[in-house]
Amino acid sequence: MARLIDIGRLNLDKDLIKVLRNNDIILFERKIKFENTKYENKVLLSEWINNSEKCDLHFDYNKIISDEIIYFLHEREKKLPYSLSKFHHRLVDYIFNIATNLISNNIKEIIFNTTPHNLNTYILFRVAIHSGINVFWCNLTLLRSRYFVTKYSSNVRKYILPSKLNNNLSAEELKWVSERSSAYKLPYYEQQRKDNMLGSYYNLWVDISNWYKRLDLVYWKYKMNKKYSNLTKDFVLPKNYVLFSLHYQPERTTLPEANSFHNQMYALKILLQSIPKNTVVVAKEHPSTFSNMCHWKYRWSHYYLESENLVWAPINYNNGLLIKNSKIVASINGSICFEALLLKKKVVFFADNIFKLFDNVHCYSNIESLKKFLSKDEFIDISPIKSIEKFLHSADKFSSNSKIYKSFYLDFLK
């Protein structure tokens, strides 16, 4: 059995090279060649995609070719207009070449360092699971000192947690949970972006100085920020509402991890159809949309839905207050739902997420089940710390420790 391993984020130090010095392990990189390593058993994924030997394949392309995520990833990576028909024609060759190389190298397992979320790695992932190859990757958790493993086997997704970590929270983790449970704080990356904007979520002059080579994007963000400000200028916090928090885009948490719900307005339409009577949805744009970059591919002129049972919250409205006063918090795949769980709120995810193993969580499957979840007042009253520890005890186990990426590979391959 041969293993194909993605080392995209990894520093190949002596300890790891010693483990990897195995004829059954093949390393791959996406675009650049390896440097400063004596390990020779490696391939460039771009070569696999573009070249193959003749091989008899018993493989159905249709499920991969019809996967809409591939086309949206292709669009995301293309800066100039392109022919979709031409890409469709090339995609058949890509799939054939990858399948041929997987077979000829007798690959039985593929290990990614994170969710395969660029075009080449995503096609590789899709071909692999339809070829019966086991696929694994590492996911960081909000606890930072912990991660979990996602495994695909026979096209079935499974979550695996480390077993060498203590299932009870450390003193540092307990402090972190306690702080997050008592007061909402901006994630560090959002605070950093806000600081870069001189303390605001949007600053035209900072944008001009940073993006003077792309004034089209500067103008577009200005236009969309003005539109959103007008949409929220008369905001009054309702009494009974479900909070729907948007993601910044592009990012892998929506594309590809959320499948069709990378279209966030699609999820919002479903939510609006599912809420009980006398309830509205309060939706809020992600702050980084205006403190980072608001691209016209992801926020266009008529992007934001308007409905009689939908109100939009201002970009600078405190998320902690929105969570605390809400009945339920919904998001595609966002960390705000974890914050909501810590504040003892029921939450809805539209993406398949490991948090479905928690109490008081609904992962969307159909409108009827969502309606039932939203209409019921039932809540399992459990402290955030007990909820997390219950989750740690209940999940399947995988041997590892808290030094995230390096240890993931070292322990996985021993």
C-alpha positions as MATLAB code, in Angstrom:
seq = 'MARLIDIGRLNLDKDLIKVLRNNDIILFERKIKFENTKYENKVLLSEWINNSEKCDLHFDYNKIISDEIIYFLHEREKKLPYSLSKFHHRLVDYIFNIATNLISNNIKEIIFNTTPHNLNTYILFRVAIHSGINVFWCNLTLLRSRYFVTKYSSNVRKYILPSKLNNNLSAEELKWVSERSSAYKLPYYEQQRKDNMLGSYYNLWVDISNWYKRLDLVYWKYKMNKKYSNLTKDFVLPKNYVLFSLHYQPERTTLPEANSFHNQMYALKILLQSIPKNTVVVAKEHPSTFSNMCHWKYRWSHYYLESENLVWAPINYNNGLLIKNSKIVASINGSICFEALLLKKKVVFFADNIFKLFDNVHCYSNIESLKKFLSKDEFIDISPIKSIEKFLHSADKFSSNSKIYKSFYLDFLK';
ca = [
       0.000    0.000    0.000;
       1.319    3.428   -0.955;
       0.380    6.703    0.731;
       0.242   10.076   -0.978;
       0.948   12.953    1.427;
       0.391   16.685    1.019;
       3.182   18.654    2.740;
       1.962   22.108    1.740;
       2.354   23.715    5.207;
       4.972   21.441    6.635;
       8.557   22.125    7.632;
      10.400   18.926    6.724;
      12.753   18.707    9.714;
      14.923   15.691   10.567;
      12.324   13.933   12.732;
       9.711   14.033   10.021;
      12.067   13.083    7.197;
      13.098   10.020    9.241;
       9.455    8.893    9.410;
       8.849    9.718    5.755;
      11.910    7.820    4.514;
       9.753    4.987    3.323;
       9.352    3.694   -0.231;
       5.593    3.441    0.240;
       5.224    7.167    0.934;
       4.975    9.703   -1.886;
       4.966   13.421   -1.110;
       3.199   15.883   -3.337;
       3.324   19.637   -3.741;
       0.850   21.704   -5.733;
       2.913   24.237   -7.645;
       6.418   24.809   -6.283;
       9.284   22.356   -6.028;
      10.633   21.154   -2.705;
      13.589   22.968   -1.197;
      16.048   22.192    1.610;
      15.155   18.549    1.900;
      16.973   15.334    1.039;
      13.726   13.433    0.623;
      13.462   12.363   -3.019;
      10.232   10.355   -3.307;
       8.019   13.240   -4.405;
       5.784   14.443   -7.217;
       4.289   17.698   -8.400;
       0.506   17.473   -8.481;
       0.466   19.711  -11.567;
       2.446   17.013  -13.429;
      -0.081   14.368  -12.409;
      -2.963   16.497  -13.637;
      -1.408   17.196  -17.022;
       0.281   13.866  -17.794;
      -0.505   10.166  -17.605;
       0.330    6.854  -19.195;
      -2.388    4.838  -20.908;
      -4.381    2.838  -18.409;
      -7.627    0.863  -18.432;
     -10.004    2.554  -16.011;
     -13.265    1.224  -14.619;
     -14.354    4.610  -13.362;
     -17.514    6.713  -13.663;
     -16.601   10.357  -14.353;
     -20.150   11.724  -14.182;
     -20.424   12.339  -10.430;
     -17.223   14.363  -10.482;
     -17.917   16.247  -13.697;
     -21.347   17.282  -12.360;
     -19.892   18.572   -9.067;
     -20.664   22.318   -9.075;
     -17.903   23.035   -6.522;
     -15.244   22.286   -9.148;
     -16.591   25.012  -11.426;
     -16.809   27.583   -8.635;
     -13.227   26.790   -7.576;
     -12.179   27.221  -11.196;
     -13.944   30.585  -11.322;
     -12.288   31.671   -8.063;
      -8.800   30.968   -9.398;
      -9.330   32.640  -12.795;
      -8.741   36.405  -13.003;
      -9.642   36.803  -16.681;
     -12.758   35.695  -18.599;
     -12.593   32.029  -19.548;
     -14.503   29.436  -21.541;
     -16.508   27.097  -19.344;
     -16.874   24.668  -22.269;
     -13.102   24.545  -22.698;
     -12.607   23.897  -18.976;
     -15.237   21.130  -19.058;
     -13.285   19.482  -21.881;
     -10.005   19.758  -19.925;
     -11.645   18.509  -16.735;
     -12.217   15.096  -18.311;
      -8.479   14.877  -18.998;
      -7.651   16.041  -15.461;
      -9.836   13.322  -13.930;
      -8.444   10.635  -16.213;
      -4.830   11.645  -15.553;
      -5.230   11.738  -11.775;
      -7.073    8.391  -11.693;
      -4.392    6.818  -13.877;
      -1.568    8.070  -11.636;
      -3.339    6.912   -8.482;
      -3.746    3.423   -9.955;
      -0.242    3.161  -11.398;
       1.299    4.213   -8.057;
      -0.997    1.868   -6.098;
      -2.186    4.692   -3.826;
      -4.492    3.465   -1.055;
      -4.461    6.485    1.269;
      -4.132   10.238    0.757;
      -3.290   12.558    3.643;
      -3.906   16.301    3.207;
      -2.682   18.893    5.706;
      -6.078   20.648    5.607;
      -9.367   20.622    3.684;
      -8.533   20.282   -0.042;
      -9.766   23.657   -1.192;
      -7.940   24.654   -4.355;
      -8.891   23.291   -7.754;
      -6.167   20.667   -8.187;
      -6.355   19.211   -4.679;
     -10.156   19.188   -4.732;
     -10.225   17.214   -8.005;
      -7.652   14.826   -6.527;
      -9.850   14.384   -3.439;
     -12.994   13.735   -5.497;
     -11.279   11.212   -7.770;
      -9.779    9.444   -4.764;
     -13.004    8.910   -2.814;
     -14.807    7.666   -5.931;
     -11.909    5.261   -6.510;
     -12.259    3.724   -3.038;
      -9.157    5.456   -1.622;
      -9.237    6.558    2.032;
      -8.682   10.304    2.461;
      -7.674   12.124    5.657;
      -6.976   15.725    6.604;
      -6.266   17.817    9.675;
      -8.697   20.465   11.002;
      -7.823   23.010   13.669;
     -10.362   23.618   16.439;
     -11.179   26.894   18.166;
      -9.416   25.588   21.273;
      -6.175   26.063   19.260;
      -4.307   23.410   21.277;
      -6.446   20.686   19.699;
      -7.378   19.435   16.280;
      -9.466   16.685   14.785;
      -9.124   14.501   11.722;
     -11.645   14.268    8.913;
     -11.736   10.866    7.229;
     -13.497    9.884    4.021;
     -13.887    6.161    3.437;
     -16.213    4.785    0.739;
     -17.498    8.353    0.296;
     -18.626    8.472    3.963;
     -17.372   11.323    6.153;
     -16.227   10.667    9.704;
     -14.696   12.879   12.419;
     -11.867   11.588   14.598;
     -10.433   13.293   17.700;
      -6.948   12.843   19.213;
      -6.726   10.261   22.001;
      -3.430   11.268   23.613;
      -4.875   14.607   24.654;
      -6.573   14.685   28.028;
     -10.323   14.633   27.457;
     -10.722   17.158   30.271;
      -9.839   20.751   29.484;
      -6.497   22.148   30.666;
      -6.310   25.181   32.989;
      -5.453   27.396   30.008;
      -8.371   26.015   27.990;
     -10.758   26.430   30.937;
      -9.708   30.080   31.221;
     -10.259   30.606   27.475;
     -13.743   29.033   27.591;
     -14.665   31.028   30.685;
     -13.632   34.307   29.039;
     -15.519   33.505   25.833;
     -18.594   32.455   27.828;
     -18.836   35.721   29.738;
     -18.091   38.285   27.023;
     -17.917   38.313   23.253;
     -14.542   39.308   21.809;
     -13.546   39.876   18.219;
     -11.340   37.061   16.868;
      -7.730   38.241   16.674;
      -7.680   38.342   12.861;
     -10.787   40.544   12.750;
      -9.345   42.868   15.388;
      -6.104   43.047   13.390;
      -7.988   43.971   10.211;
      -9.940   46.608   12.126;
      -6.694   48.041   13.489;
      -5.284   48.139    9.959;
      -8.319   50.234    9.000;
      -7.380   52.725   11.751;
     -10.003   51.443   14.168;
     -12.903   51.274   11.720;
     -14.465   48.455    9.720;
     -14.127   50.539    6.574;
     -11.744   53.323    5.549;
     -11.666   54.522    1.940;
      -8.278   56.244    2.212;
      -6.590   53.158    3.664;
      -8.069   51.138    0.791;
      -6.746   53.577   -1.809;
      -3.239   53.470   -0.333;
      -3.238   49.664   -0.080;
      -5.042   48.825   -3.326;
      -4.078   51.644   -5.708;
      -3.261   49.042   -8.378;
      -6.826   47.682   -8.174;
      -8.960   50.801   -8.001;
     -11.826   48.789   -9.486;
     -11.985   46.767   -6.260;
     -11.597   49.906   -4.128;
     -14.583   51.438   -5.925;
     -16.611   48.246   -5.629;
     -16.064   48.007   -1.882;
     -17.001   51.672   -1.505;
     -20.201   51.043   -3.449;
     -21.175   47.898   -1.488;
     -20.328   49.470    1.875;
     -22.578   52.408    1.020;
     -25.352   50.032   -0.073;
     -25.087   47.992    3.133;
     -25.039   51.153    5.280;
     -28.260   52.333    3.634;
     -29.791   48.896    4.173;
     -29.087   49.044    7.933;
     -29.511   52.751    8.765;
     -32.949   52.303   10.397;
     -32.049   49.132   12.307;
     -33.921   48.427   15.541;
     -33.249   45.167   17.363;
     -36.416   42.990   17.225;
     -37.734   41.016   20.200;
     -38.003   37.537   18.647;
     -35.347   36.770   16.088;
     -32.957   34.198   14.692;
     -29.490   35.585   14.052;
     -27.905   34.697   10.697;
     -24.224   35.606   10.458;
     -22.503   35.758    7.072;
     -18.998   34.565    6.208;
     -16.264   36.550    4.565;
     -15.644   35.208    1.058;
     -13.707   33.655   -0.520;
     -12.664   31.205    2.167;
     -12.583   27.417    2.415;
     -15.203   27.282    5.200;
     -17.816   28.090    2.541;
     -16.102   26.890   -0.642;
     -15.736   23.916   -0.702;
     -16.691   22.949    2.876;
     -20.308   24.152    2.661;
     -21.071   22.610   -0.757;
     -24.018   24.480   -2.343;
     -24.319   26.715    0.699;
     -21.257   28.645   -0.417;
     -24.170   30.667   -1.846;
     -25.122   32.153    1.519;
     -28.324   33.736    0.247;
     -29.550   30.229   -0.605;
     -29.254   29.305    3.089;
     -30.887   32.568    4.134;
     -33.887   31.882    1.873;
     -34.310   28.445    3.494;
     -34.070   29.998    6.958;
     -36.726   32.593    6.084;
     -39.066   29.791    4.966;
     -38.485   27.869    8.197;
     -38.827   30.391   11.020;
     -41.957   30.301   13.247;
     -44.658   32.968   13.129;
     -43.895   36.234   14.941;
     -40.171   35.630   14.412;
     -37.823   37.466   12.072;
     -34.280   36.887   10.888;
     -31.598   39.395   11.796;
     -28.779   38.984    9.272;
     -25.348   40.560    9.596;
     -22.541   40.912    7.097;
     -19.095   39.693    8.132;
     -16.919   42.645    9.268;
     -13.976   41.477    7.152;
     -16.033   42.011    3.991;
     -15.325   45.743    4.369;
     -12.112   45.684    6.414;
     -10.451   43.191    4.049;
     -11.603   43.014    0.409;
     -15.104   42.995   -0.996;
     -14.772   41.367   -4.423;
     -17.497   41.740   -7.034;
     -17.440   37.946   -7.585;
     -18.883   37.434   -4.091;
     -20.822   40.637   -3.351;
     -22.702   42.039   -6.348;
     -25.209   44.900   -6.619;
     -28.328   42.931   -5.645;
     -26.607   40.422   -3.366;
     -28.396   41.227   -0.093;
     -31.892   39.768    0.195;
     -34.785   41.960    1.230;
     -37.914   40.551    2.876;
     -40.613   41.686    5.315;
     -39.365   39.202    7.944;
     -35.667   40.031    7.429;
     -33.663   42.914    8.890;
     -29.967   43.627    8.410;
     -27.800   44.646   11.355;
     -25.146   47.382   10.982;
     -21.601   46.155   10.453;
     -20.430   47.712   13.737;
     -23.292   46.331   15.866;
     -21.908   44.282   18.764;
     -22.062   40.551   17.964;
     -22.202   39.663   21.649;
     -25.459   41.600   22.074;
     -26.905   40.053   18.907;
     -26.118   36.565   20.197;
     -27.344   37.142   23.756;
     -30.710   38.572   22.665;
     -31.377   36.002   19.939;
     -33.479   32.862   20.202;
     -31.181   30.854   17.909;
     -27.961   31.559   16.007;
     -27.451   30.291   12.464;
     -24.464   30.327   10.148;
     -23.121   28.374    7.218;
     -20.043   27.112    9.019;
     -18.970   29.992   11.255;
     -17.182   30.227   14.588;
     -19.984   32.522   15.809;
     -22.035   29.365   16.404;
     -19.381   28.113   18.816;
     -19.571   31.473   20.611;
     -23.351   31.028   20.744;
     -23.004   27.555   22.284;
     -20.757   29.016   24.974;
     -23.509   31.587   25.664;
     -26.087   28.759   25.900;
     -27.901   29.330   22.621;
     -29.251   26.764   20.168;
     -27.449   26.911   16.831;
     -27.969   25.918   13.211;
     -25.203   24.986   10.768;
     -25.857   24.679    7.053;
     -22.527   22.888    6.449;
     -21.666   19.406    7.714;
     -19.725   20.284   10.826;
     -18.108   18.474   13.768;
     -20.247   20.601   16.092;
     -23.194   18.396   15.180;
     -21.814   16.135   17.935;
     -22.698   18.835   20.501;
     -26.023   19.222   22.272;
     -28.387   21.978   21.057;
     -27.024   21.880   17.482;
     -28.877   21.285   14.229;
     -27.033   20.586   10.959;
     -29.347   21.292    8.049;
     -30.683   18.322    6.081;
     -34.179   19.439    5.007;
     -36.679   22.238    5.633;
     -39.096   20.137    7.722;
     -36.495   19.111   10.287;
     -35.207   22.693   10.441;
     -38.745   24.000   11.078;
     -39.151   21.560   13.986;
     -35.812   22.589   15.519;
     -36.625   26.304   15.225;
     -40.143   25.945   16.656;
     -39.248   23.926   19.748;
     -38.155   25.714   22.916;
     -36.384   22.610   24.227;
     -32.838   23.317   25.372;
     -30.413   20.941   27.057;
     -29.114   23.076   29.917;
     -25.452   22.159   30.189;
     -22.481   24.348   31.036;
     -20.115   25.168   28.142;
     -17.223   23.369   29.822;
     -19.260   20.189   30.458;
     -20.593   20.366   26.899;
     -17.067   20.498   25.428;
     -15.784   17.710   27.685;
     -18.808   15.553   26.840;
     -17.973   16.106   23.187;
     -14.321   15.159   23.734;
     -15.322   11.931   25.466;
     -17.926   10.921   22.880;
     -16.009   11.325   19.614;
     -13.924    8.610   17.972;
     -10.238    8.604   18.800;
      -7.037    9.139   16.858;
      -3.536    9.039   18.326;
      -1.849   12.439   18.351;
      -0.864   15.399   20.522;
      -1.196   19.145   20.601;
       1.665   20.233   18.294;
      -0.710   20.450   15.439;
       0.545   19.775   11.907;
       3.897   18.097   12.535;
       2.430   15.782   15.144;
      -0.512   14.959   12.909;
       1.886   13.493   10.345;
       4.333   11.944   12.802;
       1.664   10.104   14.781;
      -0.399    9.201   11.736;
       2.525    7.528    9.972;
       4.133    5.661   12.856;
];
